[in-house]
């Protein structure tokens, strides 16, 4: 029997060596946090702010529970965008539920920098945080435009491998040039963002880039070129099934058609487009926006 036991020993060793290795990292909660974050970013771009609030809050809580500093930084930065988009920059008093989004935009931005410094790539994320610092300053109507452009030039160099955020730098530069009345440089930066986002398939961003191009062209008096840019914005927003962005594109086209000395045909088309924008908004549950579109259409007559 002792001899038989030696025969079985190699089989035992083989079975042990072929067994799957124990995982040295668990990522279940991190995956949930990342999924909620990506969902919230999509909801922010499509104007679904209540859902974005819920999913950003969930993402933040999951990320805190596993000390995921990189993700916490990005969640906070999207939180700043949420605060800007809903136009509630201050602290929310007596909120219905606990959320990091109830803090002021400045506090959330400050927390983002703390998380950036704790992250695996502090230099890059600290640079990214500066973009949102400038976005918040612009939302607060601060006007140190040349200073902001200088900071963004520096940021662009330090985050060159971060494609998504580099596109965001270009778009922010474009916004600043529009505020300065420099529509040529604004369009140039918006086009850079559009090309970068298209090449890297950031579908939800491309429509906004082309909408911004249309705006800069319209402001500089390029009516036909602006309408061409709106058509491209509409194409990508349809591809992304971004309901409020689609409606916004139709409203942009309506407003552009009324620029200068519009013909009777221009007015008729602008009226039709504004009403169609209202239909789209209403179908998506954006009733206040739909009412504004109908009111605008009535003033065209």
HELIX and SHEET records of a PDB file:
HELIX    1   1 UNK A    2  UNK A   17  1                                  16    
HELIX    2   2 UNK A   28  UNK A   45  1                                  18    
HELIX    3   3 UNK A   49  UNK A   65  1                                  17    
HELIX    4   4 UNK A   69  UNK A   85  1                                  17    
HELIX    5   5 UNK A  100  UNK A  102  5                                   3    
HELIX    6   6 UNK A  105  UNK A  118  1                                  14    
HELIX    7   7 UNK A  122  UNK A  139  1                                  18    
HELIX    8   8 UNK A  145  UNK A  158  1                                  14    
HELIX    9   9 UNK A  163  UNK A  180  1                                  18    
HELIX   10  10 UNK A  183  UNK A  199  1                                  17    
HELIX   11  11 UNK A  203  UNK A  219  1                                  17    
HELIX   12  12 UNK A  223  UNK A  239  1                                  17    
HELIX   13  13 UNK A  243  UNK A  257  1                                  15    
HELIX   14  14 UNK A  264  UNK A  283  1                                  20    
HELIX   15  15 UNK A  287  UNK A  300  1                                  14    
END                                                                             
